[in-house]
Structure formats: structure tokens, C-alpha cells
């Protein structure tokens, strides 16, 4: 035995938007035994598999076109107006678990669009939340993942800047400064979820306290990739796993301290399984 001291980060695990969506899903699954969900309810395969075993049926937008007279869960990421229009046509009951932070952002973007503002969204191309945001503008807003994608000289002299809720606050304000420095008047809307953005600092502090860090996240989680790199930057001895089977005994030396943390899409039960596995070494 290596006599490892293993601690789970208290602040890691589901954000309130994900908790809300999963609680709604489980309530209906307990009542009727199955429920359709538009897209993965959370970007974590282990949690999706757990809920699938309970009767959750993951569908895509193409499947939705052919579905009638059923209940369908809208996950925390939110959806564009076209999804709600389709639901009316197909007599679908939408169980709307869109995160309140995302819904507020959708409304603000819709208001900007109604005022004919030049809308730019800092976010990940093709991300479910971003698709929902774009839908508020009839897909006319400009989405960019990095400032290098924009031709600064060709940008309008006045623009309205928004952000996907899970992006880095520092990066957002850096983009804002670059635009301003290039003579652009920016109507800046900081729409980043603080429960997510504050994780940066909390994780930096956590990662420094241990010899080794095991970061637990699904591979599809954008938030997970960002937060893993935050840990890795502070503690080079940081390892990424999606489930307990990926942990290697050789990562740890005798009498070391190990910190376990994860993304806002990582369930606490999975981090607890990871801890149990490490304690077998």
C-alpha cells in the first residue's frame, strides 16, 4: 500500500444549471419510466450512461423532427426559437431545463438584435449554447473563438459584444481591450457565469496544495478542458481521467497527497469512485 492521502475538492461538481436539469429528468423518469432529451443532458458520458439506464433517451434535432406527442427535455444549454416552433407543430411537451443564466443571455441578445445592433459572440463554434444564442439573431450574429478570427480593420466601428456563459473572464476582457484599442466602440456585456468563472481561482488554490492532482471530466466538456489546463499550469503533476479505469498506479509515490477535482459537468459520485480506486493502491 502507498498510504496515499486523497481529498476531493468541495467546490467541484455540477453547477446549479446542470443539477436543475438532472433533477427534472429524474423526477419524470421516476414517474413515467422514460424521457426524451435533446442532446446529451450533460457533457459527461458516465452520467449520461447512468441516466440512460434509468430510461433517458438521447435524441438529436433530426430525431426531433419525427417525434410527436411526447415529452422532451431541453437541457441547461438552451435552444434556439426554431426548436420551440417545431415542438408546437409536433405537439411536443417541452420540459425546459435551460439554465436561468443562459435564458437571461438569450433575452439580452434578442433585445440587441431587435435594435439592429452589430452582435459579436465570443464562444465555441457549434457549441449547443452558442447555437441557441445564434438562433436569437436568425443566425446573423458573428461567433468567434479567438480574436485572430476577426479582421479588425473590417469590423464595424460600433459593436455589441457578448460571451458564451462558460468562457474565461480574463480572455473576454482581453478581447474587449483589443477591440477598444483598435478604435472600435464596444457595448460590452459580461454574460459569463460566475459559478463557472470563479472556478479558475479556486482550482489554482486547490492544485497547489497536493503532490498530485487527478482531474475528472468528460472528453466533450469545453469547461473541463479549460479547467484541466488551469490545474496543469499550477501543478504539472495533474492527470486527466474520464473514469476510474483510466487511473494508473504508477502516477503516485508512497505517502503522497492527491487532490481530486473536476468540471462543472462532473458528478460528485464519479469523483468519489475515483477516490476509492486510488485508495486501493
HELIX and SHEET records of a PDB file:
HELIX    1   1 UNK A   16  UNK A   32  1                                  17    
HELIX    2   2 UNK A   45  UNK A   53  1                                   9    
HELIX    3   3 UNK A   61  UNK A   65  1                                   5    
HELIX    4   4 UNK A   81  UNK A   89  1                                   9    
HELIX    5   5 UNK A  100  UNK A  114  1                                  15    
HELIX    6   6 UNK A  128  UNK A  135  1                                   8    
HELIX    7   7 UNK A  147  UNK A  149  5                                   3    
HELIX    8   8 UNK A  152  UNK A  154  5                                   3    
HELIX    9   9 UNK A  169  UNK A  181  1                                  13    
HELIX   10  10 UNK A  194  UNK A  197  1                                   4    
HELIX   11  11 UNK A  199  UNK A  207  1                                   9    
HELIX   12  12 UNK A  222  UNK A  234  1                                  13    
HELIX   13  13 UNK A  244  UNK A  246  5                                   3    
HELIX   14  14 UNK A  249  UNK A  251  5                                   3    
HELIX   15  15 UNK A  268  UNK A  278  1                                  11    
SHEET    1   A 4 UNK A   5  UNK A   8  0                                        
SHEET    2   A 4 UNK A 257  UNK A 262  1                                        
SHEET    3   A 4 UNK A 212  UNK A 216  1                                        
SHEET    4   A 4 UNK A 238  UNK A 241  1                                        
SHEET    1   B 4 UNK A  56  UNK A  59  0                                        
SHEET    2   B 4 UNK A  35  UNK A  38  1                                        
SHEET    3   B 4 UNK A  71  UNK A  74  1                                        
SHEET    4   B 4 UNK A  93  UNK A  96  1                                        
SHEET    1   C 4 UNK A 142  UNK A 144  0                                        
SHEET    2   C 4 UNK A 119  UNK A 122  1                                        
SHEET    3   C 4 UNK A 158  UNK A 163  1                                        
SHEET    4   C 4 UNK A 185  UNK A 188  1                                        
END                                                                             
